[in-house]
Each structure stands twice: as structure tokens, then as C-alpha cells.
Amino acid sequence: MLIAEGLMLAKDLQKKIVDLANRINSNIYILPNRDGIEGIDVMLAEMIAVKNELLDLQVSILKTNTVATVAIDSKTTKTIGEAIKMVDRARQLSAFYSSIVEKMEEKTEGFMSSSYSSNGSAVQLSPNYKLNIKEYRAEADRLAKEARAIEKKLIQKNWTCELVKD
């Protein structure tokens, strides 16, 4: 089974677990096997089997992520797990830089629209204070692009790499 197929199966199993839990909860007051109504014991047995299947699949995915590699660029190869970590890091930092840019733009917009603060005193920026909005925006964009590039390689790898079996 390919990683991508395993991930899709895991998603389906998670939905099935939620469905079984809902069915169990809605039938909690009905006696088992009464008039063709599915018994809770049957649903619980199915729930346990599905959870075990999901856990086995998750272990296979985790094992695969620690041994299978993906080329990040012509010089760098990482395990799938390391590449996922790189994507997460780049996305988090990109979001951080974007939030800084947003805050700076809000502050600058307010400063530019009026030379006085709400309490009537003059607003002055320290001569040592420099807004680097363009630099922060460029870094946010660079990190987002890096995350997309690595994520694309991961998706391609997911469709070519077999899951590690026990």
C-alpha cells in the first residue's frame, strides 16, 4: 500500500470510528439484538477492530516516515518525517512574519493618518526605530514558498513510496 493510500484509509477509518461511536451512543438504551436493532456488543466489537486497524496503519505510516527519504533539493535529502517538520516550521514562521507585517501596517496606518494619539499628545517614533515591513513580508513569502515546494515533493513521494510493514 502506498503512503497516500494509507493516509486516505486512515481518514476513512477515523470517520468510521466516529460513526460507530454515534451509533453506540444512540442505541445505548436499546437491548442488544432486540427486533433486528444492532446490538451494542456487535458495534463495540467492530469499533475495537477498526481502532486496532487504524493504530496498525498509523504505526506503519510513522515507521515509513522515519526511514523513507525525499530529496528536498539537489543537495539535501531528508526523511519524510524531517521534511514534514520542515514544512511545519516554514508555515509557522511564515504565519509569524505575516502577523508582524499586519501589526506593523496597522500601527503605521494609524500613525500616518494622524500625528496625534487618542489622548491628544504628539506621536513620535524613536529615531532608532525602523519599520522593515518589506523585509518581513519578503521573508513570510519566502517561507510560504519553501513550505509549498517541500509539500509538493512530499505529496509526490506519498504516491510512489510503499508503507513499511511489520
Backbone torsions as a table, in degrees:
resi	resn	phi	psi	omega
1	MET	NA	136.1	177.5
2	LEU	-76.6	157.1	178.9
3	ILE	-55.9	-46.4	-178.0
4	ALA	-59.3	-40.5	178.4
5	GLU	-66.5	-39.1	177.9
6	GLY	-63.8	-40.1	178.2
7	LEU	-65.9	-39.6	177.2
8	MET	-66.3	-41.2	178.1
9	LEU	-63.4	-41.2	179.0
10	ALA	-60.3	-42.1	178.2
11	LYS	-62.3	-43.2	178.1
12	ASP	-63.5	-40.9	179.6
13	LEU	-65.2	-39.2	178.0
14	GLN	-63.2	-40.6	176.4
15	LYS	-63.5	-40.4	-179.7
16	LYS	-64.4	-39.0	178.4
17	ILE	-62.7	-43.8	178.1
18	VAL	-62.7	-43.6	179.1
19	ASP	-61.4	-45.6	179.1
20	LEU	-62.4	-42.2	179.4
21	ALA	-61.4	-42.2	177.6
22	ASN	-63.7	-42.0	178.8
23	ARG	-64.8	-41.3	178.7
24	ILE	-62.4	-46.9	-179.4
25	ASN	-62.6	-37.5	-178.6
26	SER	-76.8	-18.5	-179.3
27	ASN	-107.1	11.4	-173.1
28	ILE	-59.3	-29.0	-177.0
29	TYR	-97.6	1.0	180.0
30	ILE	-95.2	135.0	-179.6
31	LEU	-66.6	142.8	179.9
32	PRO	-57.0	138.3	174.6
33	ASN	59.0	24.6	-180.0
34	ARG	-84.8	119.3	175.9
35	ASP	51.2	42.5	175.9
36	GLY	79.2	-0.7	177.5
37	ILE	-78.2	132.2	-175.6
38	GLU	-59.4	132.0	-179.3
39	GLY	-78.8	149.2	-179.8
40	ILE	-62.6	-36.2	-179.3
41	ASP	-62.4	-36.9	177.4
42	VAL	-66.0	-44.9	-179.4
43	MET	-66.4	-38.7	178.2
44	LEU	-64.3	-40.8	177.9
45	ALA	-62.6	-42.2	178.1
46	GLU	-65.3	-40.9	179.0
47	MET	-59.7	-44.9	179.7
48	ILE	-63.1	-42.6	179.5
49	ALA	-63.7	-43.0	-179.8
50	VAL	-66.9	-42.3	178.4
51	LYS	-62.6	-41.3	177.9
52	ASN	-63.1	-41.5	178.0
53	GLU	-62.5	-42.7	179.0
54	LEU	-63.6	-44.9	179.5
55	LEU	-62.4	-42.3	176.9
56	ASP	-61.0	-42.2	179.4
57	LEU	-65.3	-42.7	178.8
58	GLN	-62.7	-38.9	177.2
59	VAL	-63.4	-43.2	178.0
60	SER	-61.3	-42.0	178.8
61	ILE	-64.6	-44.7	179.4
62	LEU	-63.0	-43.1	177.5
63	LYS	-60.6	-44.5	179.6
64	THR	-61.6	-42.5	-179.1
65	ASN	-64.3	-20.9	179.6
66	THR	-91.5	-16.3	-178.0
67	VAL	-115.5	-32.7	-179.2
68	ALA	-75.7	142.3	-178.0
69	THR	-115.2	159.1	177.7
70	VAL	-137.2	137.2	177.9
71	ALA	-78.5	117.5	178.8
72	ILE	-77.4	-43.8	173.7
73	ASP	-151.7	-170.0	-175.3
74	SER	-66.6	-17.6	-178.0
75	LYS	-111.3	-15.1	-170.5
76	THR	-121.9	126.8	173.4
77	THR	-123.4	134.7	180.0
78	LYS	-131.2	159.7	171.3
79	THR	-69.0	161.5	178.8
80	ILE	-59.0	-41.8	178.8
81	GLY	-60.4	-42.5	178.0
82	GLU	-65.7	-38.9	179.1
83	ALA	-65.5	-39.8	176.6
84	ILE	-60.9	-42.2	178.1
85	LYS	-61.8	-40.1	178.1
86	MET	-62.8	-41.4	178.9
87	VAL	-63.8	-47.6	180.0
88	ASP	-59.4	-45.4	179.6
89	ARG	-60.0	-48.5	-178.5
90	ALA	-62.9	-41.4	-180.0
91	ARG	-65.7	-42.9	179.9
92	GLN	-65.0	-44.2	179.2
93	LEU	-67.1	-38.6	177.2
94	SER	-60.6	-44.8	178.4
95	ALA	-62.8	-38.8	179.1
96	PHE	-63.3	-49.6	179.1
97	TYR	-62.6	-39.8	178.4
98	SER	-61.9	-39.7	179.2
99	SER	-67.4	-35.7	176.7
100	ILE	-63.7	-45.1	179.1
101	VAL	-59.0	-45.5	178.9
102	GLU	-57.6	-47.7	-179.2
103	LYS	-63.7	-42.9	179.3
104	MET	-62.3	-42.1	179.8
105	GLU	-64.8	-39.3	177.4
106	GLU	-62.4	-46.7	-178.6
107	LYS	-65.8	-43.5	-179.2
108	THR	-65.6	-41.7	179.2
109	GLU	-60.0	-45.2	178.5
110	GLY	-65.1	-37.9	-179.7
111	PHE	-69.7	-41.0	-177.2
112	MET	-70.5	-30.1	-176.1
113	SER	-77.0	-22.7	-179.7
114	SER	-152.1	141.4	178.8
115	SER	-90.9	4.5	179.5
116	TYR	-122.5	145.8	176.5
117	SER	-81.8	177.2	-176.6
118	SER	-64.5	-24.2	-179.8
119	ASN	-91.8	4.4	173.5
120	GLY	92.6	-5.7	179.2
121	SER	-84.9	153.4	-177.9
122	ALA	-66.6	142.8	178.6
123	VAL	-101.1	125.9	178.3
124	GLN	-130.7	140.3	173.3
125	LEU	-95.4	143.0	175.7
126	SER	-61.3	143.2	178.8
127	PRO	-63.5	-20.5	179.8
128	ASN	-87.3	-6.2	-176.7
129	TYR	-89.4	122.8	-178.3
130	LYS	-128.0	127.3	176.8
131	LEU	-83.5	125.2	179.5
132	ASN	-110.0	47.8	-175.8
133	ILE	-57.2	-45.7	-178.3
134	LYS	-62.1	-41.3	179.6
135	GLU	-65.8	-43.5	179.7
136	TYR	-66.3	-40.6	178.0
137	ARG	-63.7	-42.6	179.1
138	ALA	-62.6	-39.6	179.2
139	GLU	-68.0	-41.1	177.0
140	ALA	-60.4	-43.9	179.9
141	ASP	-66.2	-41.5	179.3
142	ARG	-62.1	-44.8	-179.8
143	LEU	-65.8	-39.9	178.0
144	ALA	-63.7	-40.7	178.4
145	LYS	-65.1	-41.9	177.8
146	GLU	-60.4	-45.2	-179.9
147	ALA	-61.8	-43.7	179.9
148	ARG	-63.2	-40.4	-178.7
149	ALA	-65.1	-44.3	179.6
150	ILE	-68.5	-40.9	179.5
151	GLU	-61.3	-37.8	177.8
152	LYS	-62.1	-42.8	178.4
153	LYS	-65.0	-38.2	177.9
154	LEU	-64.4	-42.9	179.5
155	ILE	-62.4	-43.2	177.3
156	GLN	-61.2	-42.3	-180.0
157	LYS	-64.6	-38.8	179.6
158	ASN	-59.1	-27.9	-178.7
159	TRP	-93.9	2.9	179.3
160	THR	-127.3	-10.2	-174.2
161	CYS	-106.1	129.0	177.7
162	GLU	-79.2	145.4	175.1
163	LEU	-67.7	143.5	174.3
164	VAL	-75.7	130.8	178.1
165	LYS	-100.3	159.2	177.8
166	ASP	-64.2	NA	NA
